[in-house]
Structures are given as structure tokens and as C-alpha cells.
Amino acid sequence: MKKLLFFTVLLNLVTHIWSSTPELKELMRQSQPFDRGIPLSASVDALITSKKGKETLMKYNMYTLRGDGKINVMIAFSAPNSFDGTRILTSVPEEGGVPGVSIKFKSFFAIMKIPFVNSDMSFFGMDFNTGDMNPRNAAFDTYTLLETNVLEEGGVGCIVEALPLKEKLYDRILHYVDLEKKIIFKSEMYNKKGELIKVMEVLECVPIQNIWTATQVRMQDLKSGSNTVLTFKSVVYHGDYSSYVNEDFLKTGEPQ
């Protein structure tokens, strides 16, 4: 009885706290599974499974830095062989704006600077689009708290509706948030017809350096029937990755 009363009081408190827009925006800013607000390095396995069960495995290392109002990300592919040596340097403004992208393909010696990348383009054949992979500015959406609840594994969660105002990759998103871990563990994406088209789920979340970290994330494309699972390994936070996140590494693949 006491436990039930505790959760009832807690849910009422959470509903009150997160009902106002500024607090909701801050919650959603903090809860992005791909951006925990801290520089990190990780190796990633991306397993793409088609509707017919064909599997394609891609591997890359990623490094992030934050500074000067930007989030800078380096992705360096190592597999399959056709992508080995391909590197991508992305600069995402924290306060909004168009990301800057430079790519060095394995098959091209010269670096290509791309002034604009459509956010709805598939990221190298994955079920994640480029917009799914980049940190989302919370100011680009309007949020509504729909529900608070007790999670099956314990703790408190909530469901937040996001209606995009800018960079409208989807017309409506339902985010399921673990309020104790401060992480979105599931997102449902809808099109303008109200149809559920994609589902992203955190399959595994563990504390690394006292930060709850999504170490396995799946994106399902309900239209194509395919899905992509990203597995994050060797995750390290708080490092200085400037030797990797720069133009020299983009050109050579060697830390400076």
C-alpha cells in the first residue's frame, strides 16, 4: 500500500513538473539516445536486415566533440570493404541551422563538402535517416506530455508527443522516456496521414561512467519491412577527441 501511494504521489509530481514547455524541452534535450551531451568515442556495428532476411554488416568508429556552439562528429567506416576508408565529418549547430558535412569516400581522393543533406535520406543504406543520426535541437519541436506511468521494470516513465516545427522529418513522433535514466527508450514516427511508419527502440541500456548509455538501438521501417540494429561498443566519455574530429583525420585517417 505504501509503495502504491509513493508511486501515485511521484507520478502526480512528475506530471506537474514536466507539464510546462521549458521543462519538457529540457527533458527532451537531455534524453537523446545518440547524444548524451558529453564528448564520446565508440565503435559501432550496424546490422541491416532486409524483409527477406538478408543481412549486411557495417562497422565504423565515431568520435564527438562539443564547443563553439556546435556538436562535431567524425564517423570512420572500416567495413564492409567497399566502405573501408570512407569518413564523414559533421558539424551540427546546437541552436539550430543546417549541419555542415564533409565526406571522403574510399573511391575518391578528394574531400567533398556538402552544403546541405536532406534529413530524410537513408544513412548509407540503413533504416536510420541522416536526420535520425544527428542530434535533434529540442527547439525544433513542440512537446506535449500525454501520460506518466510506472515502467514494467520499475521506475517512472512518460509519453511525450513531438510535433516538428522545423526540419520536418516526420509529422508526429511519440517518445517514451525513462525519467530516472533520462533517456528515450522508444520512439514511434508517424506520417501526415497518421500512419505509423517507423519505430526506434533502445534494446540495451547500461550505465557507463555513471551515464545511462544506449548500447543497442533498433530502427524498424514498417513500410519496407527492414530493420537496422546499431550496437555500440567500447564507449568512452569525457575524452579529448580533437585528434580525430578534424580535417586532417578526414583526409588521412590518422590522428594528428
Solvent accessible surface area in square Angstrom, and as a share of the most:
residue,aa,sasa,rsa
1,M,193,0.86
2,K,177,0.75
3,K,145,0.61
4,L,119,0.59
5,L,111,0.55
6,F,118,0.49
7,F,33,0.14
8,T,62,0.36
9,V,86,0.50
10,L,45,0.23
11,L,36,0.18
12,N,97,0.50
13,L,91,0.45
14,V,13,0.08
15,T,57,0.33
16,H,143,0.64
17,I,72,0.37
18,W,36,0.13
19,S,68,0.44
20,S,52,0.33
21,T,63,0.37
22,P,93,0.59
23,E,69,0.31
24,L,2,0.01
25,K,54,0.23
26,E,68,0.30
27,L,0,0.00
28,M,0,0.00
29,R,114,0.42
30,Q,65,0.29
31,S,0,0.00
32,Q,26,0.12
33,P,13,0.08
34,F,40,0.16
35,D,21,0.11
36,R,34,0.12
37,G,33,0.32
38,I,38,0.19
39,P,32,0.20
40,L,17,0.08
41,S,17,0.11
42,A,7,0.06
43,S,32,0.21
44,V,1,0.01
45,D,27,0.14
46,A,0,0.00
47,L,60,0.30
48,I,25,0.13
49,T,27,0.16
50,S,42,0.27
51,K,158,0.67
52,K,197,0.83
53,G,45,0.43
54,K,148,0.63
55,E,109,0.49
56,T,56,0.32
57,L,79,0.39
58,M,5,0.02
59,K,70,0.30
60,Y,3,0.01
61,N,59,0.30
62,M,22,0.10
63,Y,27,0.10
64,T,12,0.07
65,L,35,0.18
66,R,70,0.26
67,G,36,0.34
68,D,151,0.78
69,G,41,0.39
70,K,91,0.38
71,I,10,0.05
72,N,41,0.21
73,V,18,0.10
74,M,0,0.00
75,I,16,0.08
76,A,14,0.11
77,F,6,0.03
78,S,60,0.39
79,A,24,0.18
80,P,45,0.28
81,N,116,0.60
82,S,81,0.52
83,F,59,0.25
84,D,62,0.32
85,G,20,0.19
86,T,2,0.01
87,R,26,0.09
88,I,9,0.05
89,L,25,0.13
90,T,15,0.09
91,S,28,0.18
92,V,12,0.07
93,P,33,0.21
94,E,59,0.27
95,E,156,0.70
96,G,17,0.16
97,G,42,0.41
98,V,80,0.46
99,P,26,0.16
100,G,38,0.37
101,V,16,0.09
102,S,10,0.06
103,I,15,0.08
104,K,25,0.10
105,F,57,0.24
106,K,90,0.38
107,S,95,0.62
108,F,117,0.49
109,F,187,0.78
110,A,66,0.51
111,I,46,0.23
112,M,85,0.38
113,K,141,0.60
114,I,44,0.22
115,P,117,0.74
116,F,118,0.49
117,V,38,0.22
118,N,72,0.37
119,S,32,0.20
120,D,95,0.49
121,M,101,0.45
122,S,55,0.35
123,F,18,0.07
124,F,45,0.19
125,G,55,0.53
126,M,5,0.02
127,D,13,0.07
128,F,0,0.00
129,N,21,0.11
130,T,19,0.11
131,G,21,0.20
132,D,21,0.11
133,M,33,0.15
134,N,43,0.22
135,P,24,0.15
136,R,59,0.22
137,N,25,0.13
138,A,7,0.06
139,A,60,0.47
140,F,15,0.06
141,D,4,0.02
142,T,53,0.31
143,Y,14,0.05
144,T,67,0.39
145,L,31,0.15
146,L,87,0.43
147,E,86,0.38
148,T,26,0.15
149,N,40,0.21
150,V,66,0.38
151,L,20,0.10
152,E,184,0.82
153,E,131,0.59
154,G,33,0.31
155,G,11,0.11
156,V,3,0.02
157,G,0,0.00
158,C,3,0.02
159,I,23,0.12
160,V,0,0.00
161,E,27,0.12
162,A,0,0.00
163,L,72,0.36
164,P,9,0.06
165,L,115,0.57
166,K,117,0.49
167,E,80,0.36
168,K,122,0.52
169,L,34,0.17
170,Y,11,0.04
171,D,49,0.25
172,R,78,0.28
173,I,21,0.11
174,L,18,0.09
175,H,22,0.10
176,Y,45,0.17
177,V,0,0.00
178,D,8,0.04
179,L,19,0.09
180,E,116,0.52
181,K,53,0.23
182,K,71,0.30
183,I,2,0.01
184,I,3,0.02
185,F,64,0.27
186,K,56,0.24
187,S,0,0.00
188,E,20,0.09
189,M,8,0.03
190,Y,31,0.12
191,N,37,0.19
192,K,171,0.72
193,K,156,0.66
194,G,52,0.50
195,E,88,0.40
196,L,65,0.32
197,I,43,0.22
198,K,12,0.05
199,V,14,0.08
200,M,18,0.08
201,E,42,0.19
202,V,23,0.13
203,L,74,0.37
204,E,88,0.39
205,C,29,0.18
206,V,55,0.32
207,P,80,0.50
208,I,38,0.19
209,Q,89,0.39
210,N,152,0.78
211,I,27,0.13
212,W,84,0.30
213,T,8,0.05
214,A,4,0.03
215,T,10,0.06
216,Q,57,0.25
217,V,0,0.00
218,R,69,0.25
219,M,0,0.00
220,Q,53,0.23
221,D,33,0.17
222,L,84,0.42
223,K,187,0.79
224,S,56,0.36
225,G,37,0.35
226,S,18,0.12
227,N,37,0.19
228,T,0,0.00
229,V,26,0.15
230,L,1,0.00
231,T,36,0.21
232,F,25,0.10
233,K,87,0.37
234,S,91,0.58
235,V,15,0.09
236,V,73,0.42
237,Y,5,0.02
238,H,117,0.52
239,G,24,0.23
240,D,115,0.59
241,Y,22,0.08
242,S,54,0.35
243,S,31,0.20
244,Y,60,0.23
245,V,15,0.09
246,N,39,0.20
247,E,68,0.30
248,D,69,0.36
249,F,12,0.05
250,L,0,0.00
251,K,112,0.47
252,T,78,0.45
253,G,23,0.22
254,E,108,0.48
255,P,67,0.42
256,Q,122,0.54
